Amino acid sequence: MRTLANAVSFAVALSVALAAQAPSRLADARREGTLTLYTSLAPTESTPLAAAFEKKYGVKVQLWRGLSEEVVQRTITEARGRRYAVDVIETNGPEMEMIARERLLASAWSPDRLNLFVVGYNTAKVKRAEIPATYEGFTDPKWKGRIALEATDSEWMGTLIKTTPGGKGMDLMRRLAALQPSLRKGHVLLASLVAAGDVPVGLAMYNSNIETLKRKGAPIDYVPVQPVVARPQGIGVAKNAPHPGAARLFSEYVMSPEGQKLFESMGRVPASTSVKSALNDFPFILIDPVTVLDESAKWEKVWTELFVRR
């Protein structure tokens, strides 16, 4: 089973091995002149990332951004219709694994950043001291009407159920569900609603989305309520990329120290352990995208029964 450390080590080793080919790869990329990126990375980060690459190499990046499931659907639908438009795919780890199983990647995908599930709150609506130390604290009836979840976070729930000591995870989720937290589709949307004060507390939010808004002065912050669940995000070159040289160059740039530091500077958690960041300077449980995909039907059924069909 591939671990994050092994995957990142492989990607780094591959980058080193390809370094000698850099001049010819750059020549190929510049001759192609452009590449198309499908990503679920928010525009506030994907646009600066594309601009940095364009400035460094003179190769244009055409961005298409959607939710992770939309990235998968578009990639697979186009491939089945023999319309090969995408060069690079960058999205959630489980979705990257899904695309890989369709044999639509030129090689194995690599983790490039992490999404850490934390508790986010509006600082004008909730005081830091009010946030419980564990998720158990959110089962108190006083939180009814004040908490929300992203509508598709069954993998977060499944991880907590499996890792809660004493096998008490399912009971915890039942008691949280009894408070009927509101469901909002999209982590970016949920972060925006918390920042606006429409939702006081989000129980499973990406700390990177919160960091982006916080740096802009929004009244939002987060607490790494334990256990923190971390999901690797990934990047891969499309098997039938129309601009393979530019696609490989872009993928290598994202995985390079420069690309990883750029992620960190924008409030995104870099996958590379060589880039130190306060954004992940606390314990977290790293989920395996392969396991998430294999168990998705099981946990989606539980999620629907608990939080959707109420």
VMD Tcl script that draws the C-alpha trace (Angstrom):
set ca {
  {0.00 0.00 0.00}
  {1.39 3.38 -0.97}
  {1.96 5.84 1.89}
  {2.30 9.59 1.60}
  {5.99 9.42 2.54}
  {6.68 6.78 -0.10}
  {4.73 8.65 -2.73}
  {6.46 11.95 -2.04}
  {9.87 10.24 -1.95}
  {9.11 8.67 -5.31}
  {8.07 12.02 -6.77}
  {11.22 13.71 -5.47}
  {13.41 10.93 -6.81}
  {11.67 11.15 -10.15}
  {12.24 14.91 -10.28}
  {15.95 14.39 -9.61}
  {16.17 11.70 -12.27}
  {14.49 13.99 -14.79}
  {16.63 17.00 -13.96}
  {19.14 16.12 -16.66}
  {16.31 16.22 -19.19}
  {15.24 19.70 -18.12}
  {16.66 21.62 -21.11}
  {14.95 19.40 -23.67}
  {11.74 19.29 -21.61}
  {11.66 23.08 -21.40}
  {12.24 23.30 -25.15}
  {9.34 20.89 -25.75}
  {7.10 22.84 -23.37}
  {7.89 26.17 -24.99}
  {7.33 24.72 -28.42}
  {3.90 23.49 -27.31}
  {3.31 26.89 -25.73}
  {0.39 25.99 -23.50}
  {-1.22 23.39 -21.26}
  {-4.68 22.81 -19.82}
  {-5.10 22.16 -16.10}
  {-8.22 20.67 -14.52}
  {-8.20 21.35 -10.78}
  {-10.35 21.70 -7.69}
  {-7.82 24.11 -6.18}
  {-9.56 27.40 -5.41}
  {-8.98 30.25 -7.90}
  {-7.27 32.27 -5.14}
  {-4.45 29.70 -5.26}
  {-4.69 28.08 -8.69}
  {-4.48 31.42 -10.52}
  {-1.28 32.59 -8.74}
  {0.22 29.10 -9.20}
  {-0.45 29.24 -12.94}
  {0.91 32.80 -13.13}
  {4.14 31.82 -11.34}
  {4.68 28.94 -13.76}
  {3.95 31.13 -16.77}
  {6.38 33.79 -15.56}
  {9.14 31.25 -14.96}
  {8.81 29.25 -18.18}
  {6.82 31.34 -20.64}
  {4.23 28.58 -21.07}
  {0.53 29.52 -20.86}
  {-1.75 27.66 -18.42}
  {-5.42 27.31 -19.34}
  {-7.34 26.76 -16.10}
  {-10.57 24.89 -15.63}
  {-11.74 24.74 -12.03}
  {-14.53 22.67 -10.51}
  {-15.38 20.60 -7.47}
  {-13.41 17.36 -7.20}
  {-16.28 15.21 -8.47}
  {-16.70 17.56 -11.42}
  {-13.01 17.21 -12.26}
  {-13.41 13.42 -12.29}
  {-16.61 13.52 -14.33}
  {-15.20 15.89 -16.94}
  {-11.95 13.92 -17.28}
  {-13.67 10.55 -17.67}
  {-16.47 11.81 -19.93}
  {-14.04 13.48 -22.33}
  {-11.81 10.41 -22.44}
  {-14.72 8.12 -23.24}
  {-15.70 10.49 -26.02}
  {-12.07 10.47 -27.27}
  {-11.82 14.21 -26.66}
  {-8.41 14.72 -25.13}
  {-8.30 18.29 -23.85}
  {-6.70 18.01 -20.40}
  {-2.95 17.90 -19.81}
  {-2.67 17.96 -16.02}
  {-5.15 16.94 -13.33}
  {-4.87 18.22 -9.76}
  {-7.51 17.36 -7.19}
  {-8.38 15.27 -4.11}
  {-6.38 12.09 -3.54}
  {-9.37 9.68 -3.72}
  {-10.51 11.31 -6.95}
  {-6.99 11.05 -8.38}
  {-7.05 7.36 -7.49}
  {-10.39 7.06 -9.27}
  {-8.95 8.59 -12.44}
  {-5.89 6.35 -12.16}
  {-8.12 3.27 -12.03}
  {-9.67 4.40 -15.29}
  {-6.11 4.29 -16.71}
  {-6.27 7.94 -17.69}
  {-2.91 9.00 -16.21}
  {0.45 8.72 -17.92}
  {2.05 7.48 -14.69}
  {1.30 7.27 -10.97}
  {-0.03 10.46 -9.45}
  {1.87 12.20 -6.65}
  {0.59 13.93 -3.48}
  {1.30 17.65 -3.84}
  {-0.56 19.19 -0.89}
  {-2.68 18.24 2.11}
  {-6.15 19.24 3.19}
  {-6.47 19.15 6.97}
  {-9.96 18.90 8.46}
  {-10.20 21.36 11.36}
  {-12.96 23.17 13.25}
  {-13.47 26.65 11.81}
  {-15.38 29.42 13.54}
  {-16.46 33.02 13.08}
  {-14.48 35.05 15.61}
  {-17.27 37.63 15.95}
  {-19.85 34.94 16.74}
  {-17.84 32.43 18.77}
  {-14.98 32.86 21.23}
  {-11.88 30.69 20.92}
  {-12.39 29.44 24.48}
  {-15.85 28.11 23.55}
  {-14.44 25.58 21.08}
  {-14.32 22.14 22.75}
  {-11.06 20.22 22.97}
  {-12.64 17.20 21.26}
  {-15.57 16.53 18.93}
  {-17.38 15.02 21.90}
  {-17.91 18.57 23.16}
  {-19.98 19.45 20.11}
  {-22.68 16.95 21.12}
  {-23.82 19.41 23.79}
  {-27.34 20.68 22.87}
  {-26.07 24.28 23.08}
  {-24.49 23.79 19.64}
  {-27.78 22.97 17.92}
  {-28.38 25.46 15.12}
  {-24.79 26.74 15.29}
  {-22.80 24.03 13.50}
  {-22.47 22.94 9.88}
  {-20.75 20.26 7.81}
  {-19.66 20.07 4.20}
  {-22.24 17.90 2.47}
  {-19.87 15.20 1.17}
  {-17.43 14.63 4.04}
  {-18.15 10.93 4.57}
  {-14.42 10.13 4.54}
  {-13.86 12.49 7.49}
  {-16.70 10.79 9.35}
  {-15.45 7.31 8.48}
  {-11.95 8.12 9.68}
  {-13.22 9.44 13.01}
  {-15.44 6.40 13.49}
  {-12.52 4.04 12.84}
  {-10.01 5.89 15.00}
  {-12.11 6.93 18.00}
  {-10.88 4.89 21.02}
  {-13.11 2.21 22.46}
  {-15.18 1.84 19.31}
  {-17.30 4.83 20.33}
  {-17.01 6.65 17.01}
  {-20.42 5.65 15.65}
  {-22.13 6.77 18.85}
  {-20.32 10.13 18.57}
  {-21.59 10.61 15.02}
  {-25.14 9.67 15.99}
  {-25.15 12.29 18.72}
  {-23.71 14.92 16.38}
  {-26.34 14.02 13.77}
  {-29.07 14.40 16.41}
  {-28.25 18.12 16.53}
  {-29.02 18.32 12.81}
  {-26.01 20.32 11.61}
  {-26.69 22.16 8.37}
  {-25.05 20.79 5.23}
  {-23.35 23.05 2.68}
  {-21.96 21.80 -0.64}
  {-18.35 22.85 -1.17}
  {-15.55 23.56 1.30}
  {-14.87 26.98 -0.20}
  {-18.55 27.87 0.21}
  {-18.60 26.65 3.80}
  {-15.53 28.75 4.63}
  {-17.16 31.80 3.06}
  {-20.35 31.29 5.06}
  {-18.42 30.97 8.32}
  {-16.43 34.11 7.50}
  {-19.67 35.96 6.75}
  {-21.20 34.84 10.05}
  {-24.04 32.92 8.38}
  {-22.59 29.74 9.92}
  {-20.95 30.19 13.35}
  {-18.95 26.93 13.33}
  {-17.89 24.43 10.67}
  {-16.94 21.04 12.11}
  {-14.84 19.74 9.23}
  {-13.27 22.55 7.26}
  {-10.06 22.76 5.28}
  {-7.58 24.86 7.24}
  {-6.17 26.19 3.97}
  {-9.51 27.78 3.01}
  {-9.72 29.38 6.44}
  {-6.12 30.62 6.19}
  {-6.87 32.34 2.88}
  {-9.81 34.29 4.31}
  {-8.04 34.98 7.60}
  {-5.09 36.56 5.77}
  {-7.53 38.88 4.03}
  {-8.82 40.10 7.39}
  {-12.02 38.05 7.57}
  {-13.30 37.24 11.10}
  {-12.49 33.55 10.84}
  {-10.04 31.21 12.54}
  {-9.70 27.52 13.31}
  {-8.76 25.04 16.01}
  {-7.10 21.70 15.21}
  {-9.61 19.75 17.29}
  {-8.26 16.23 17.69}
  {-8.20 13.96 15.92}
  {-7.33 16.04 12.86}
  {-7.88 14.14 9.62}
  {-5.58 14.89 6.68}
  {-6.34 14.04 3.07}
  {-3.59 14.14 0.45}
  {-4.35 16.03 -2.74}
  {-2.59 14.91 -5.90}
  {-1.32 15.85 -9.32}
  {-0.82 13.76 -12.43}
  {-0.22 14.06 -16.17}
  {-3.07 12.88 -18.40}
  {-2.32 9.76 -20.43}
  {-3.39 11.42 -23.69}
  {-2.18 14.93 -22.86}
  {-2.11 17.04 -26.03}
  {0.83 18.98 -24.58}
  {2.88 16.29 -22.79}
  {6.08 18.30 -22.50}
  {4.37 21.27 -20.89}
  {2.29 18.94 -18.71}
  {5.35 17.18 -17.29}
  {7.13 20.48 -16.74}
  {4.17 21.89 -14.83}
  {3.80 18.77 -12.68}
  {7.50 18.83 -11.82}
  {7.29 22.55 -10.99}
  {4.44 21.96 -8.52}
  {6.42 19.17 -6.83}
  {9.66 21.18 -6.76}
  {10.81 23.06 -3.63}
  {9.78 26.29 -5.34}
  {6.27 25.04 -6.07}
  {5.84 23.55 -2.62}
  {7.00 26.77 -0.95}
  {4.55 28.70 -3.12}
  {1.73 26.49 -1.82}
  {2.84 27.21 1.75}
  {3.01 30.95 1.12}
  {-0.61 30.88 -0.07}
  {-1.82 29.05 3.03}
  {-1.88 25.59 1.45}
  {-0.21 22.71 3.27}
  {2.65 21.34 1.13}
  {2.97 17.57 0.85}
  {6.75 17.71 0.92}
  {8.14 17.18 4.41}
  {11.17 19.29 3.45}
  {9.02 22.43 3.55}
  {8.32 23.35 7.16}
  {4.99 24.96 7.88}
  {2.98 26.09 10.90}
  {-0.07 24.96 8.94}
  {0.55 21.32 9.86}
  {2.55 21.70 13.07}
  {0.21 19.49 15.09}
  {-0.73 15.78 15.11}
  {-2.94 14.50 12.31}
  {-4.19 11.22 10.87}
  {-3.30 10.75 7.21}
  {-5.99 8.88 5.33}
  {-5.14 6.52 2.49}
  {-6.95 7.50 -0.76}
  {-7.00 3.85 -1.85}
  {-8.85 2.84 1.32}
  {-11.19 5.81 1.04}
  {-12.13 4.79 -2.49}
  {-12.55 1.11 -1.60}
  {-14.77 1.93 1.39}
  {-16.63 4.87 -0.14}
  {-19.96 3.08 -0.63}
  {-19.98 1.91 2.99}
  {-19.32 5.31 4.53}
  {-21.51 7.25 2.10}
  {-24.42 5.02 3.13}
  {-23.78 5.74 6.81}
  {-23.35 9.47 6.08}
  {-26.63 9.63 4.20}
  {-28.52 7.81 6.92}
  {-27.10 10.03 9.67}
  {-26.87 13.51 8.18}
  {-28.90 13.65 4.96}
  {-32.07 11.63 5.57}
  {-33.28 13.41 8.68}
}
mol new
graphics top color blue
foreach p $ca { graphics top sphere $p radius 0.5 }
foreach p [lrange $ca 0 end-1] q [lrange $ca 1 end] { graphics top cylinder $p $q radius 0.2 }
display resetview
